Amino acid sequence: FFFFFFQAEDGIRDAQESRGLGDVYKRQVSTQSTWGQNQKKLEHIIMGIDLYRAGRIRNRRFRQTKTTDVYLRLLIRLYEFLSRRTSSSFNQTVYKRLNQTRVTRYPISLSRLAKHMNNKQDKIAVIVGSVLNDERILEIPKVTVCALRFSERARERIVSAGGQCITFDQLALRAPTGTNTILLRGTRSREALKHFGKAPGAKHSHTKPYVRSVGRKFERGRGRR
């Protein structure tokens, strides 16, 4: 008489003769990967960690802009050339921020600009975004500011204080590697972001509505009627 022993692994019987308990842990998990339309799929996973779904492998792709602004696209081409042909990390940072969305190009106010540029009149403040006015500050120091956009009142106050408002193509001629510059940007959390998203009142919406005031008579439903 011949006796064969079958070993069960997770409800699946193995036709191979068992070589002991340690053999279960020594077997390697066979994974088969198939490529289809630049997507890698893992099949037949018995045990282990799915590295692609558990977040261990990060997305390293660079975001390219989708804007149709001709001026912004020319600036992107300019700083792509400078970041490639120079060893300056300043040009690489400006090139990356030029490719960001408008929401992530955080604006900066004149009060924050004056705070960071105190006693630094010999340097150039660089903002990849907008410079806005702040009525709470009364005096503006004499500074040279490079930005994508200036509000009308902010430009007027900077020029009246003896400063200059320059563009990024002028900055590339003055400081090709970013010498004597200070790279600034505004804060991430601002009140305007609370109003972005789904319509206020829609299902699963946490968007803050634009209301005249907060009180009993404003933006209050009257119930079922």
C-alpha positions, 0 to 999 in steps of 0.5 A: 500500500502507498500513502500520499499526504496532501497539504492544504494551503488556504483551502487549496490542495496541493498535488505536490508531496509535502516536505514539512511545515517549513516548506509553506513559508519558503515558497515564493509568491508567484506574481505575473505582471501584464502591461496594458496601456502603460498600466501595470497590474499585479495578478494572482497575489496570495500573500504580501503587500501590494506596493502599488496600492499601499502607497509605497511607490510615489508618483514622480511624474512632473506636472506640465501646465495646461494653460493657453496663456502665451506669455506664461508658456514663453516663460516656462520655456525660458526657465526650462532652458535656464534650469537645464543649462545652469546648476541653479536650484532657483531656476528649477524652483521657478520652473516648477512653480510656473507649471502649477495651477492657479490655485497653488500659485498662492498670492501674497499681500504687501504687508507680508512682502514688507515683512520679509523684505525689511532691511533687504532693499538690495535684493529682489523679491520673486513671487511666482504668483500675484501681488495684492494690496493690503490697506492695513499697512501704511508705509511700503519700503523701497523694494524691487519685486518680480511677479507674474501679476500685480494688482493696480493698487499694489503696483501704484504703491510700490512705484510711489515708494521708489521701488520697481515692478519687473517681469520674469523675462527682465529677471532672467537678464538681471539674475540668470542664476537667481543671485541676490533674490528672495523667493517668496509666496503666500500662505496655503490656507486662505479664506477663499479656498473655503468657497471652492468646490461643489455648490453650497447645499448640494449633497456631501458638499462642505463648501462655504456659501457667499452670504451677506451676513450671518443671522436669523434672516440670512440664508435660512430655509423655511422648512417643508412647505 
